[in-house]
């Protein structure tokens, strides 16, 4: 189990950093004055979708690590 924790740390840290970045970008778009509503919506929705995608990929990667399927290329 300890081996799994070490392999999960890097994807977890990267995902956290990306989600913080995307949330900050969304907050900046919301708080900017003078931007049209359409630009604010796009600047908010797109990064939130990307953050959700990062979290989904992290969950899938954790499942792969726990199941022992380390190398995806070995399947092909």
N, C-alpha and C positions, 0 to 999 in steps of 0.2 A: 504493500500500500504506500510505503514511503517513496518508492520509485515513481509512482503515479503522481504524487504531489509535486515532485521536482519537475516533471514534464508538463504539468499544468500551469506552473508559475508564469512562464514566458507568454503563452497565449492570453492568460488572464490579465497580466500587466498591460500588454499591448491593447487589448480590448478596452480596459478601463481608460487608458489614455485617449484612445480614439473616441470613446463615448463622451468623455469630458470635453474634448475638442469640438465635437459636433454639437453638444448642448450649448457650449459657449458661443459657437457661431450662430446658433438659433436665437439665443438670448440677445446677441448683438444685433441681429436683423430685426428683432421685435422692438428693441429699444432705440434704434436709429430713427431720428426724426427727419421728415422730408422724403422718405421713400414711399412710393406708391404701394397701395395695399397688395396688389398682385406680386410685387417683388418681395414684400415682407412674408407673404404666404409661401412663396416658392423657397425663399431663404430660410424658412422655418421647417417646412414639411420635408424637403429633400434631405437635409441633415438628420432629421429624426428617423426617416426611413433607413438611411445608411447606418445609424446607430443601432436600430433594431436588427438590421442584417448582420452587423458585427456580433451582436449578442447571440443570434441564431447560430452563426458559424462557430462561436466559442462553445456553445452547448454541444454541437455536433462533434467538435474536436475532443471535448472531454469524454463524450461517449466512445469515440474511437480509441482514446488512450486507455480507458477502463476496460474495453473489450479486448485489448491487446493487439488491435489492428493498427500498428505503428506506421507502417510504410504503405501508403496507398498505391505506389507504383508497382509494388510486387504483385498486385492483382492483375496486371496487364501483361 
